Amino acid sequence: MEPIITITTTADNREALEKIGRHLLAGRLIACVQIIGPIRSIYWWKEKIEETEEWLGEMKTRKSLFSRVEAEIRTLHAYEVPEIAAVETAYISHAYAEWVMNETIVV
């Protein structure tokens, strides 16, 4: 079975992540998105430390779909440099992995 990954991105509001998530779901590029927040982010940006409230989106998909998901997020995202990071799942229940595979397109 193909590896399952979790792709993480952040946005400045919940609605932005809902829009991105619904778009990716409609294209069968992800099986689900979980939106968490608000969270507090502290980071370097353009030579100074910034602090802001953000929302976190975690999406489950096939490893082979990462580049397509990344491209779609970049197109839809308002940030100049959005976080788009993926982690391959080391351990996952067989039933959940099958569900992710069945809900996403085959590349």
The first five atom37 places (N, CA, C, CB, O) and aatype in JSON, in Angstrom:
{
  "aatype": [12, 6, 14, 9, 9, 16, 9, 16, 16, 16, 0, 3, 2, 1, 6, 0, 10, 6, 11, 9, 7, 1, 8, 10, 10, 0, 7, 1, 10, 9, 0, 4, 19, 5, 9, 9, 7, 14, 9, 1, 15, 9, 18, 17, 17, 11, 6, 11, 9, 6, 6, 16, 6, 6, 17, 10, 7, 6, 12, 11, 16, 1, 11, 15, 10, 13, 15, 1, 19, 6, 0, 6, 9, 1, 16, 10, 8, 0, 18, 6, 19, 14, 6, 9, 0, 0, 19, 6, 16, 0, 18, 9, 15, 8, 0, 18, 0, 6, 17, 19, 12, 2, 6, 16, 9, 19, 19],
  "atom_mask": [
    [1, 1, 1, 1, 1],
    [1, 1, 1, 1, 1],
    [1, 1, 1, 1, 1],
    [1, 1, 1, 1, 1],
    [1, 1, 1, 1, 1],
    [1, 1, 1, 1, 1],
    [1, 1, 1, 1, 1],
    [1, 1, 1, 1, 1],
    [1, 1, 1, 1, 1],
    [1, 1, 1, 1, 1],
    [1, 1, 1, 1, 1],
    [1, 1, 1, 1, 1],
    [1, 1, 1, 1, 1],
    [1, 1, 1, 1, 1],
    [1, 1, 1, 1, 1],
    [1, 1, 1, 1, 1],
    [1, 1, 1, 1, 1],
    [1, 1, 1, 1, 1],
    [1, 1, 1, 1, 1],
    [1, 1, 1, 1, 1],
    [1, 1, 1, 0, 1],
    [1, 1, 1, 1, 1],
    [1, 1, 1, 1, 1],
    [1, 1, 1, 1, 1],
    [1, 1, 1, 1, 1],
    [1, 1, 1, 1, 1],
    [1, 1, 1, 0, 1],
    [1, 1, 1, 1, 1],
    [1, 1, 1, 1, 1],
    [1, 1, 1, 1, 1],
    [1, 1, 1, 1, 1],
    [1, 1, 1, 1, 1],
    [1, 1, 1, 1, 1],
    [1, 1, 1, 1, 1],
    [1, 1, 1, 1, 1],
    [1, 1, 1, 1, 1],
    [1, 1, 1, 0, 1],
    [1, 1, 1, 1, 1],
    [1, 1, 1, 1, 1],
    [1, 1, 1, 1, 1],
    [1, 1, 1, 1, 1],
    [1, 1, 1, 1, 1],
    [1, 1, 1, 1, 1],
    [1, 1, 1, 1, 1],
    [1, 1, 1, 1, 1],
    [1, 1, 1, 1, 1],
    [1, 1, 1, 1, 1],
    [1, 1, 1, 1, 1],
    [1, 1, 1, 1, 1],
    [1, 1, 1, 1, 1],
    [1, 1, 1, 1, 1],
    [1, 1, 1, 1, 1],
    [1, 1, 1, 1, 1],
    [1, 1, 1, 1, 1],
    [1, 1, 1, 1, 1],
    [1, 1, 1, 1, 1],
    [1, 1, 1, 0, 1],
    [1, 1, 1, 1, 1],
    [1, 1, 1, 1, 1],
    [1, 1, 1, 1, 1],
    [1, 1, 1, 1, 1],
    [1, 1, 1, 1, 1],
    [1, 1, 1, 1, 1],
    [1, 1, 1, 1, 1],
    [1, 1, 1, 1, 1],
    [1, 1, 1, 1, 1],
    [1, 1, 1, 1, 1],
    [1, 1, 1, 1, 1],
    [1, 1, 1, 1, 1],
    [1, 1, 1, 1, 1],
    [1, 1, 1, 1, 1],
    [1, 1, 1, 1, 1],
    [1, 1, 1, 1, 1],
    [1, 1, 1, 1, 1],
    [1, 1, 1, 1, 1],
    [1, 1, 1, 1, 1],
    [1, 1, 1, 1, 1],
    [1, 1, 1, 1, 1],
    [1, 1, 1, 1, 1],
    [1, 1, 1, 1, 1],
    [1, 1, 1, 1, 1],
    [1, 1, 1, 1, 1],
    [1, 1, 1, 1, 1],
    [1, 1, 1, 1, 1],
    [1, 1, 1, 1, 1],
    [1, 1, 1, 1, 1],
    [1, 1, 1, 1, 1],
    [1, 1, 1, 1, 1],
    [1, 1, 1, 1, 1],
    [1, 1, 1, 1, 1],
    [1, 1, 1, 1, 1],
    [1, 1, 1, 1, 1],
    [1, 1, 1, 1, 1],
    [1, 1, 1, 1, 1],
    [1, 1, 1, 1, 1],
    [1, 1, 1, 1, 1],
    [1, 1, 1, 1, 1],
    [1, 1, 1, 1, 1],
    [1, 1, 1, 1, 1],
    [1, 1, 1, 1, 1],
    [1, 1, 1, 1, 1],
    [1, 1, 1, 1, 1],
    [1, 1, 1, 1, 1],
    [1, 1, 1, 1, 1],
    [1, 1, 1, 1, 1],
    [1, 1, 1, 1, 1],
    [1, 1, 1, 1, 1]
  ],
  "atom_positions": [
    [[0.85, -1.18, 0.0], [0.0, 0.0, 0.0], [0.89, 1.24, 0.0], [-0.97, 0.0, 1.23], [1.94, 1.27, 0.64]],
    [[0.46, 2.23, -0.72], [1.19, 3.5, -0.8], [1.22, 4.2, 0.57], [0.54, 4.43, -1.85], [0.26, 4.12, 1.32]],
    [[2.33, 4.87, 0.88], [2.39, 5.59, 2.16], [1.35, 6.71, 2.27], [3.79, 6.17, 2.36], [1.0, 7.35, 1.28]],
    [[0.88, 6.92, 3.49], [-0.06, 8.0, 3.8], [0.75, 9.12, 4.44], [-1.23, 7.51, 4.75], [1.64, 8.87, 5.26]],
    [[0.45, 10.37, 4.07], [1.12, 11.52, 4.65], [0.1, 12.47, 5.27], [1.96, 12.25, 3.59], [-1.07, 12.48, 4.9]],
    [[0.59, 13.27, 6.21], [-0.18, 14.38, 6.76], [0.49, 15.66, 6.3], [-0.28, 14.3, 8.32], [1.66, 15.89, 6.58]],
    [[-0.26, 16.48, 5.59], [0.24, 17.77, 5.11], [-0.29, 18.85, 6.03], [-0.17, 18.03, 3.62], [-1.49, 18.89, 6.33]],
    [[0.6, 19.71, 6.48], [0.24, 20.79, 7.4], [0.4, 22.13, 6.71], [1.1, 20.73, 8.68], [1.38, 22.37, 6.0]],
    [[-0.57, 23.0, 6.93], [-0.46, 24.39, 6.51], [-1.16, 25.25, 7.56], [-1.09, 24.61, 5.08], [-1.96, 24.76, 8.36]],
    [[-0.85, 26.52, 7.56], [-1.49, 27.47, 8.46], [-2.09, 28.6, 7.65], [-0.48, 28.02, 9.52], [-1.7, 28.84, 6.5]],
    [[-3.04, 29.3, 8.25], [-3.66, 30.47, 7.61], [-4.08, 31.44, 8.7], [-4.89, 30.06, 6.74], [-4.12, 31.09, 9.88]],
    [[-4.38, 32.66, 8.3], [-4.73, 33.68, 9.28], [-6.19, 33.63, 9.73], [-4.44, 35.03, 8.72], [-6.59, 34.39, 10.61]],
    [[-6.98, 32.73, 9.11], [-8.36, 32.56, 9.57], [-8.89, 31.19, 9.19], [-9.26, 33.66, 8.99], [-8.4, 30.56, 8.25]],
    [[-9.89, 30.75, 9.91], [-10.48, 29.43, 9.7], [-11.1, 29.3, 8.31], [-11.53, 29.15, 10.76], [-10.99, 28.26, 7.66]],
    [[-11.75, 30.36, 7.87], [-12.43, 30.31, 6.58], [-11.47, 30.04, 5.42], [-13.16, 31.62, 6.34], [-11.83, 29.35, 4.47]],
    [[-10.26, 30.57, 5.5], [-9.27, 30.33, 4.45], [-8.93, 28.85, 4.37], [-7.99, 31.16, 4.71], [-8.82, 28.29, 3.28]],
    [[-8.76, 28.21, 5.53], [-8.46, 26.78, 5.53], [-9.67, 25.96, 5.09], [-8.0, 26.34, 6.91], [-9.5, 24.93, 4.44]],
    [[-10.85, 26.39, 5.45], [-12.05, 25.68, 4.98], [-12.13, 25.74, 3.46], [-13.33, 26.29, 5.61], [-12.46, 24.74, 2.82]],
    [[-11.84, 26.89, 2.88], [-11.86, 27.04, 1.42], [-10.83, 26.13, 0.76], [-11.6, 28.51, 1.01], [-11.13, 25.42, -0.2]],
    [[-9.61, 26.14, 1.28], [-8.55, 25.29, 0.74], [-8.94, 23.82, 0.9], [-7.2, 25.57, 1.45], [-8.83, 23.04, -0.05]],
    [[-9.41, 23.44, 2.09], [-9.79, 22.06, 2.34], [-10.91, 21.58, 1.44], [0.0, 0.0, 0.0], [-10.84, 20.48, 0.88]],
    [[-11.94, 22.38, 1.3], [-13.07, 21.99, 0.44], [-12.62, 21.84, -1.02], [-14.21, 23.02, 0.54], [-13.07, 20.93, -1.72]],
    [[-11.76, 22.73, -1.48], [-11.24, 22.65, -2.85], [-10.46, 21.34, -3.06], [-10.33, 23.86, -3.16], [-10.65, 20.65, -4.05]],
    [[-9.59, 21.02, -2.11], [-8.79, 19.79, -2.22], [-9.66, 18.55, -2.1], [-7.7, 19.77, -1.15], [-9.41, 17.55, -2.78]],
    [[-10.67, 18.6, -1.24], [-11.6, 17.48, -1.12], [-12.39, 17.28, -2.41], [-12.55, 17.71, 0.06], [-12.56, 16.14, -2.86]],
    [[-12.86, 18.36, -3.0], [-13.64, 18.26, -4.24], [-12.82, 17.64, -5.36], [-14.13, 19.65, -4.67], [-13.36, 16.93, -6.21]],
    [[-11.52, 17.9, -5.37], [-10.64, 17.32, -6.38], [-10.12, 15.94, -6.01], [0.0, 0.0, 0.0], [-9.32, 15.36, -6.75]],
    [[-10.57, 15.41, -4.87], [-10.14, 14.09, -4.37], [-8.63, 14.02, -4.14], [-10.57, 12.99, -5.34], [-8.02, 12.96, -4.25]],
    [[-8.04, 15.19, -3.82], [-6.61, 15.23, -3.56], [-6.28, 14.93, -2.1], [-6.05, 16.59, -3.94], [-5.15, 14.57, -1.79]],
    [[-7.24, 15.08, -1.22], [-7.09, 14.73, 0.19], [-8.33, 13.95, 0.62], [-6.88, 15.99, 1.08], [-9.39, 14.05, 0.01]],
    [[-8.17, 13.18, 1.7], [-9.31, 12.43, 2.25], [-10.03, 13.23, 3.32], [-8.86, 11.09, 2.83], [-11.23, 13.07, 3.52]],
    [[-9.29, 14.11, 4.01], [-9.9, 14.91, 5.06], [-8.99, 16.08, 5.42], [-10.19, 14.06, 6.3], [-7.8, 16.09, 5.09]],
    [[-9.57, 17.06, 6.1], [-8.79, 18.15, 6.67], [-9.31, 18.4, 8.08], [-8.89, 19.46, 5.79], [-10.52, 18.45, 8.31]],
    [[-8.4, 18.54, 9.01], [-8.76, 18.92, 10.37], [-8.24, 20.32, 10.59], [-8.19, 17.91, 11.43], [-7.07, 20.61, 10.34]],
    [[-9.11, 21.18, 11.07], [-8.76, 22.59, 11.28], [-8.75, 22.85, 12.78], [-9.78, 23.55, 10.55], [-9.73, 22.62, 13.48]],
    [[-7.62, 23.32, 13.25], [-7.36, 23.49, 14.68], [-7.03, 24.95, 14.94], [-6.21, 22.56, 15.17], [-6.28, 25.57, 14.19]],
    [[-7.6, 25.5, 16.0], [-7.21, 26.86, 16.31], [-8.25, 27.61, 17.1], [0.0, 0.0, 0.0], [-9.3, 27.08, 17.46]],
    [[-7.92, 28.82, 17.36], [-6.72, 29.5, 16.91], [-5.47, 29.07, 17.7], [-6.91, 31.0, 17.04], [-5.56, 28.6, 18.84]],
    [[-4.33, 29.25, 17.06], [-3.04, 28.98, 17.67], [-2.23, 30.27, 17.64], [-2.28, 27.82, 16.95], [-2.53, 31.18, 16.86]],
    [[-1.22, 30.36, 18.45], [-0.34, 31.53, 18.48], [0.95, 31.17, 17.76], [-0.05, 31.99, 19.94], [1.59, 30.18, 18.12]],
    [[1.34, 31.93, 16.76], [2.57, 31.7, 16.02], [3.53, 32.86, 16.26], [2.29, 31.53, 14.51], [3.15, 34.03, 16.21]],
    [[4.77, 32.51, 16.52], [5.84, 33.49, 16.7], [6.96, 33.06, 15.76], [6.35, 33.57, 18.2], [7.42, 31.92, 15.82]],
    [[7.39, 33.97, 14.86], [8.31, 33.57, 13.8], [9.07, 34.78, 13.25], [7.55, 32.85, 12.67], [8.66, 35.92, 13.43]],
    [[10.17, 34.47, 12.58], [10.92, 35.51, 11.88], [10.25, 35.79, 10.54], [12.41, 35.08, 11.67], [9.87, 34.86, 9.82]],
    [[10.09, 37.07, 10.2], [9.57, 37.46, 8.89], [10.12, 38.82, 8.53], [8.01, 37.47, 8.87], [9.9, 39.8, 9.24]],
    [[10.84, 38.87, 7.43], [11.41, 40.12, 6.91], [12.19, 40.89, 7.98], [10.3, 41.0, 6.34], [11.94, 42.06, 8.25]],
    [[13.14, 40.17, 8.57], [14.11, 40.75, 9.51], [13.56, 41.13, 10.88], [14.7, 41.94, 8.9], [14.22, 41.85, 11.63]],
    [[12.36, 40.65, 11.23], [11.88, 40.91, 12.58], [11.0, 39.76, 13.07], [11.1, 42.23, 12.64], [10.48, 38.96, 12.28]],
    [[10.85, 39.7, 14.37], [10.02, 38.66, 14.96], [8.57, 39.13, 14.95], [10.49, 38.31, 16.41], [8.24, 40.22, 15.43]],
    [[7.71, 38.28, 14.4], [6.28, 38.54, 14.31], [5.53, 37.63, 15.28], [5.77, 38.35, 12.85], [5.99, 36.53, 15.58]],
    [[4.38, 38.08, 15.75], [3.47, 37.26, 16.54], [2.08, 37.44, 15.96], [3.51, 37.66, 18.07], [1.64, 38.57, 15.71]],
    [[1.39, 36.33, 15.75], [0.06, 36.42, 15.16], [-0.79, 35.22, 15.56], [0.17, 36.52, 13.63], [-0.28, 34.19, 15.98]],
    [[-2.09, 35.39, 15.42], [-3.03, 34.29, 15.61], [-3.23, 33.61, 14.26], [-4.39, 34.8, 16.21], [-3.47, 34.27, 13.25]],
    [[-3.12, 32.3, 14.27], [-3.31, 31.54, 13.04], [-4.19, 30.33, 13.32], [-1.94, 31.09, 12.45], [-4.53, 30.03, 14.47]],
    [[-4.53, 29.65, 12.26], [-5.27, 28.39, 12.31], [-4.41, 27.35, 11.61], [-6.69, 28.52, 11.65], [-3.71, 27.66, 10.65]],
    [[-4.49, 26.11, 12.09], [-3.67, 25.01, 11.59], [-4.56, 24.02, 10.84], [-2.91, 24.31, 12.74], [-5.59, 23.6, 11.36]],
    [[-4.15, 23.66, 9.65], [-4.87, 22.65, 8.88], [-4.0, 21.43, 8.66], [0.0, 0.0, 0.0], [-2.86, 21.54, 8.21]],
    [[-4.54, 20.25, 9.0], [-3.84, 18.99, 8.78], [-4.66, 18.14, 7.83], [-3.6, 18.23, 10.13], [-5.83, 17.86, 8.07]],
    [[-4.02, 17.74, 6.73], [-4.7, 17.01, 5.67], [-4.07, 15.64, 5.47], [-4.68, 17.81, 4.36], [-2.84, 15.52, 5.48]],
    [[-4.89, 14.63, 5.28], [-4.4, 13.27, 5.05], [-4.56, 12.92, 3.58], [-5.15, 12.25, 5.95], [-5.61, 13.17, 2.98]],
    [[-3.49, 12.34, 3.01], [-3.53, 11.97, 1.6], [-2.46, 10.93, 1.29], [-3.35, 13.21, 0.72], [-1.72, 10.5, 2.18]],
    [[-2.4, 10.54, 0.03], [-1.36, 9.64, -0.46], [-0.05, 10.43, -0.65], [-1.8, 8.96, -1.81], [-0.08, 11.62, -0.97]],
    [[1.06, 9.78, -0.45], [2.36, 10.42, -0.64], [2.51, 10.92, -2.08], [3.49, 9.45, -0.3], [3.08, 11.99, -2.31]],
    [[2.02, 10.17, -3.03], [2.17, 10.54, -4.44], [1.4, 11.8, -4.83], [1.71, 9.39, -5.32], [1.64, 12.36, -5.9]],
    [[0.48, 12.26, -3.98], [-0.31, 13.45, -4.29], [0.29, 14.73, -3.7], [-1.71, 13.27, -3.79], [-0.27, 15.81, -3.89]],
    [[1.41, 14.62, -2.99], [1.97, 15.8, -2.33], [2.18, 16.97, -3.29], [3.27, 15.45, -1.66], [1.74, 18.08, -2.99]],
    [[2.84, 16.76, -4.41], [3.15, 17.89, -5.3], [1.9, 18.55, -5.85], [4.02, 17.42, -6.46], [1.89, 19.77, -6.04]],
    [[0.85, 17.79, -6.1], [-0.4, 18.38, -6.57], [-1.09, 19.17, -5.47], [-1.34, 17.29, -7.09], [-1.6, 20.27, -5.72]],
    [[-1.11, 18.62, -4.26], [-1.7, 19.34, -3.13], [-0.91, 20.62, -2.87], [-1.72, 18.45, -1.86], [-1.49, 21.68, -2.67]],
    [[0.41, 20.52, -2.88], [1.25, 21.71, -2.68], [0.93, 22.8, -3.7], [2.74, 21.32, -2.75], [0.78, 23.96, -3.34]],
    [[0.84, 22.43, -4.97], [0.55, 23.41, -6.02], [-0.81, 24.07, -5.8], [0.58, 22.73, -7.4], [-0.94, 25.28, -5.98]],
    [[-1.81, 23.29, -5.42], [-3.15, 23.86, -5.19], [-3.15, 24.79, -3.98], [-4.17, 22.73, -4.98], [-3.77, 25.85, -4.02]],
    [[-2.47, 24.4, -2.91], [-2.4, 25.27, -1.74], [-1.73, 26.59, -2.12], [-1.63, 24.58, -0.58], [-2.22, 27.66, -1.75]],
    [[-0.62, 26.53, -2.85], [0.07, 27.77, -3.26], [-0.84, 28.68, -4.08], [1.33, 27.42, -4.09], [-0.79, 29.9, -3.92]],
    [[-1.66, 28.1, -4.94], [-2.58, 28.87, -5.77], [-3.65, 29.57, -4.93], [-3.24, 27.97, -6.81], [-4.02, 30.71, -5.2]],
    [[-4.16, 28.87, -3.91], [-5.28, 29.38, -3.12], [-4.88, 30.2, -1.91], [-6.11, 28.23, -2.67], [-5.69, 30.97, -1.39]],
    [[-3.65, 30.05, -1.46], [-3.22, 30.63, -0.19], [-2.91, 32.11, -0.32], [-2.01, 29.89, 0.34], [-2.36, 32.55, -1.33]],
    [[-3.25, 32.88, 0.71], [-3.0, 34.33, 0.72], [-1.57, 34.67, 1.14], [-3.98, 35.02, 1.65], [-1.09, 35.76, 0.83]],
    [[-0.9, 33.76, 1.83], [0.45, 34.05, 2.31], [1.46, 34.08, 1.17], [0.87, 33.02, 3.36], [1.34, 33.33, 0.2]],
    [[2.45, 34.94, 1.3], [3.55, 35.0, 0.33], [4.35, 33.68, 0.36], [4.48, 36.21, 0.62], [4.74, 33.16, -0.68]],
    [[4.58, 33.18, 1.56], [5.31, 31.92, 1.74], [4.52, 31.05, 2.73], [6.78, 32.18, 2.25], [4.81, 31.05, 3.93]],
    [[3.53, 30.31, 2.24], [2.75, 29.48, 3.16], [3.54, 28.27, 3.64], [1.46, 29.03, 2.49], [4.38, 27.72, 2.93]],
    [[3.24, 27.87, 4.86], [3.79, 26.6, 5.35], [3.08, 25.47, 4.61], [3.61, 26.46, 6.91], [1.85, 25.39, 4.61]],
    [[3.87, 24.62, 3.99], [3.33, 23.4, 3.36], [4.35, 22.31, 3.69], [3.1, 23.57, 1.77], [5.37, 22.17, 3.0]],
    [[4.07, 21.55, 4.72], [5.0, 20.53, 5.2], [4.28, 19.21, 5.3], [5.61, 20.93, 6.56], [3.11, 19.15, 5.67]],
    [[4.99, 18.13, 4.97], [4.37, 16.81, 5.04], [5.22, 15.86, 5.88], [4.17, 16.23, 3.63], [6.45, 15.93, 5.89]],
    [[4.52, 14.99, 6.58], [5.17, 13.95, 7.36], [4.55, 12.62, 6.94], [5.0, 14.19, 8.91], [3.33, 12.47, 6.9]],
    [[5.41, 11.66, 6.63], [4.91, 10.33, 6.29], [4.52, 9.6, 7.58], [5.97, 9.52, 5.5], [5.26, 9.64, 8.57]],
    [[3.39, 8.96, 7.55], [2.89, 8.24, 8.71], [3.71, 6.97, 8.91], [1.38, 7.9, 8.55], [3.79, 6.12, 8.02]],
    [[4.31, 6.84, 10.09], [5.12, 5.66, 10.39], [4.23, 4.46, 10.73], [6.08, 5.94, 11.54], [4.5, 3.33, 10.32]],
    [[3.19, 4.72, 11.49], [2.27, 3.68, 11.91], [0.86, 4.18, 11.7], [2.5, 3.27, 13.39], [0.52, 5.31, 12.07]],
    [[0.03, 3.34, 11.11], [-1.35, 3.73, 10.82], [-2.21, 2.47, 10.78], [-1.45, 4.53, 9.47], [-1.76, 1.42, 10.32]],
    [[-3.43, 2.57, 11.26], [-4.29, 1.39, 11.19], [-4.58, 1.07, 9.73], [-5.62, 1.62, 11.99], [-4.73, 1.96, 8.89]],
    [[-4.67, -0.21, 9.45], [-4.91, -0.65, 8.07], [-6.23, -0.09, 7.54], [-4.91, -2.19, 8.0], [-6.31, 0.35, 6.39]],
    [[-7.26, -0.12, 8.37], [-8.57, 0.36, 7.93], [-8.54, 1.85, 7.59], [-9.63, 0.09, 9.02], [-9.13, 2.27, 6.59]],
    [[-7.84, 2.64, 8.41], [-7.76, 4.09, 8.14], [-6.96, 4.35, 6.87], [-7.12, 4.83, 9.34], [-7.34, 5.19, 6.05]],
    [[-5.86, 3.65, 6.69], [-5.05, 3.81, 5.47], [-5.86, 3.44, 4.23], [-3.78, 2.93, 5.55], [-5.79, 4.13, 3.21]],
    [[-6.63, 2.38, 4.3], [-7.49, 1.99, 3.18], [-8.51, 3.07, 2.89], [-8.19, 0.66, 3.47], [-8.8, 3.37, 1.73]],
    [[-9.07, 3.66, 3.95], [-10.05, 4.73, 3.76], [-9.42, 5.91, 3.03], [-10.62, 5.18, 5.11], [-10.01, 6.44, 2.09]],
    [[-8.24, 6.33, 3.45], [-7.54, 7.45, 2.77], [-7.3, 7.08, 1.32], [-6.18, 7.78, 3.48], [-7.54, 7.9, 0.43]],
    [[-6.85, 5.89, 1.06], [-6.59, 5.45, -0.33], [-7.88, 5.47, -1.16], [-5.98, 4.02, -0.35], [-7.87, 5.91, -2.31]],
    [[-8.97, 5.01, -0.59], [-10.24, 4.95, -1.32], [-10.84, 6.33, -1.58], [-11.24, 4.11, -0.55], [-11.59, 6.51, -2.54]],
    [[-10.52, 7.3, -0.74], [-11.12, 8.63, -0.88], [-10.29, 9.6, -1.71], [-11.34, 9.21, 0.46], [-10.72, 10.73, -1.95]],
    [[-9.11, 9.18, -2.13], [-8.25, 10.05, -2.94], [-8.02, 9.43, -4.32], [-6.89, 10.3, -2.24], [-8.19, 8.22, -4.51]],
    [[-7.64, 10.28, -5.26], [-7.45, 9.8, -6.63], [-6.14, 9.05, -6.77], [-7.49, 10.97, -7.61], [-5.21, 9.24, -5.98]],
    [[-6.07, 8.22, -7.77], [-4.84, 7.48, -8.08], [-4.06, 8.31, -9.09], [-5.15, 6.03, -8.65], [-4.6, 8.75, -10.1]],
    [[-2.78, 8.51, -8.81], [-1.93, 9.29, -9.71], [-1.44, 8.4, -10.81], [-0.75, 9.93, -8.95], [-0.7, 8.86, -11.69]]
  ]
}
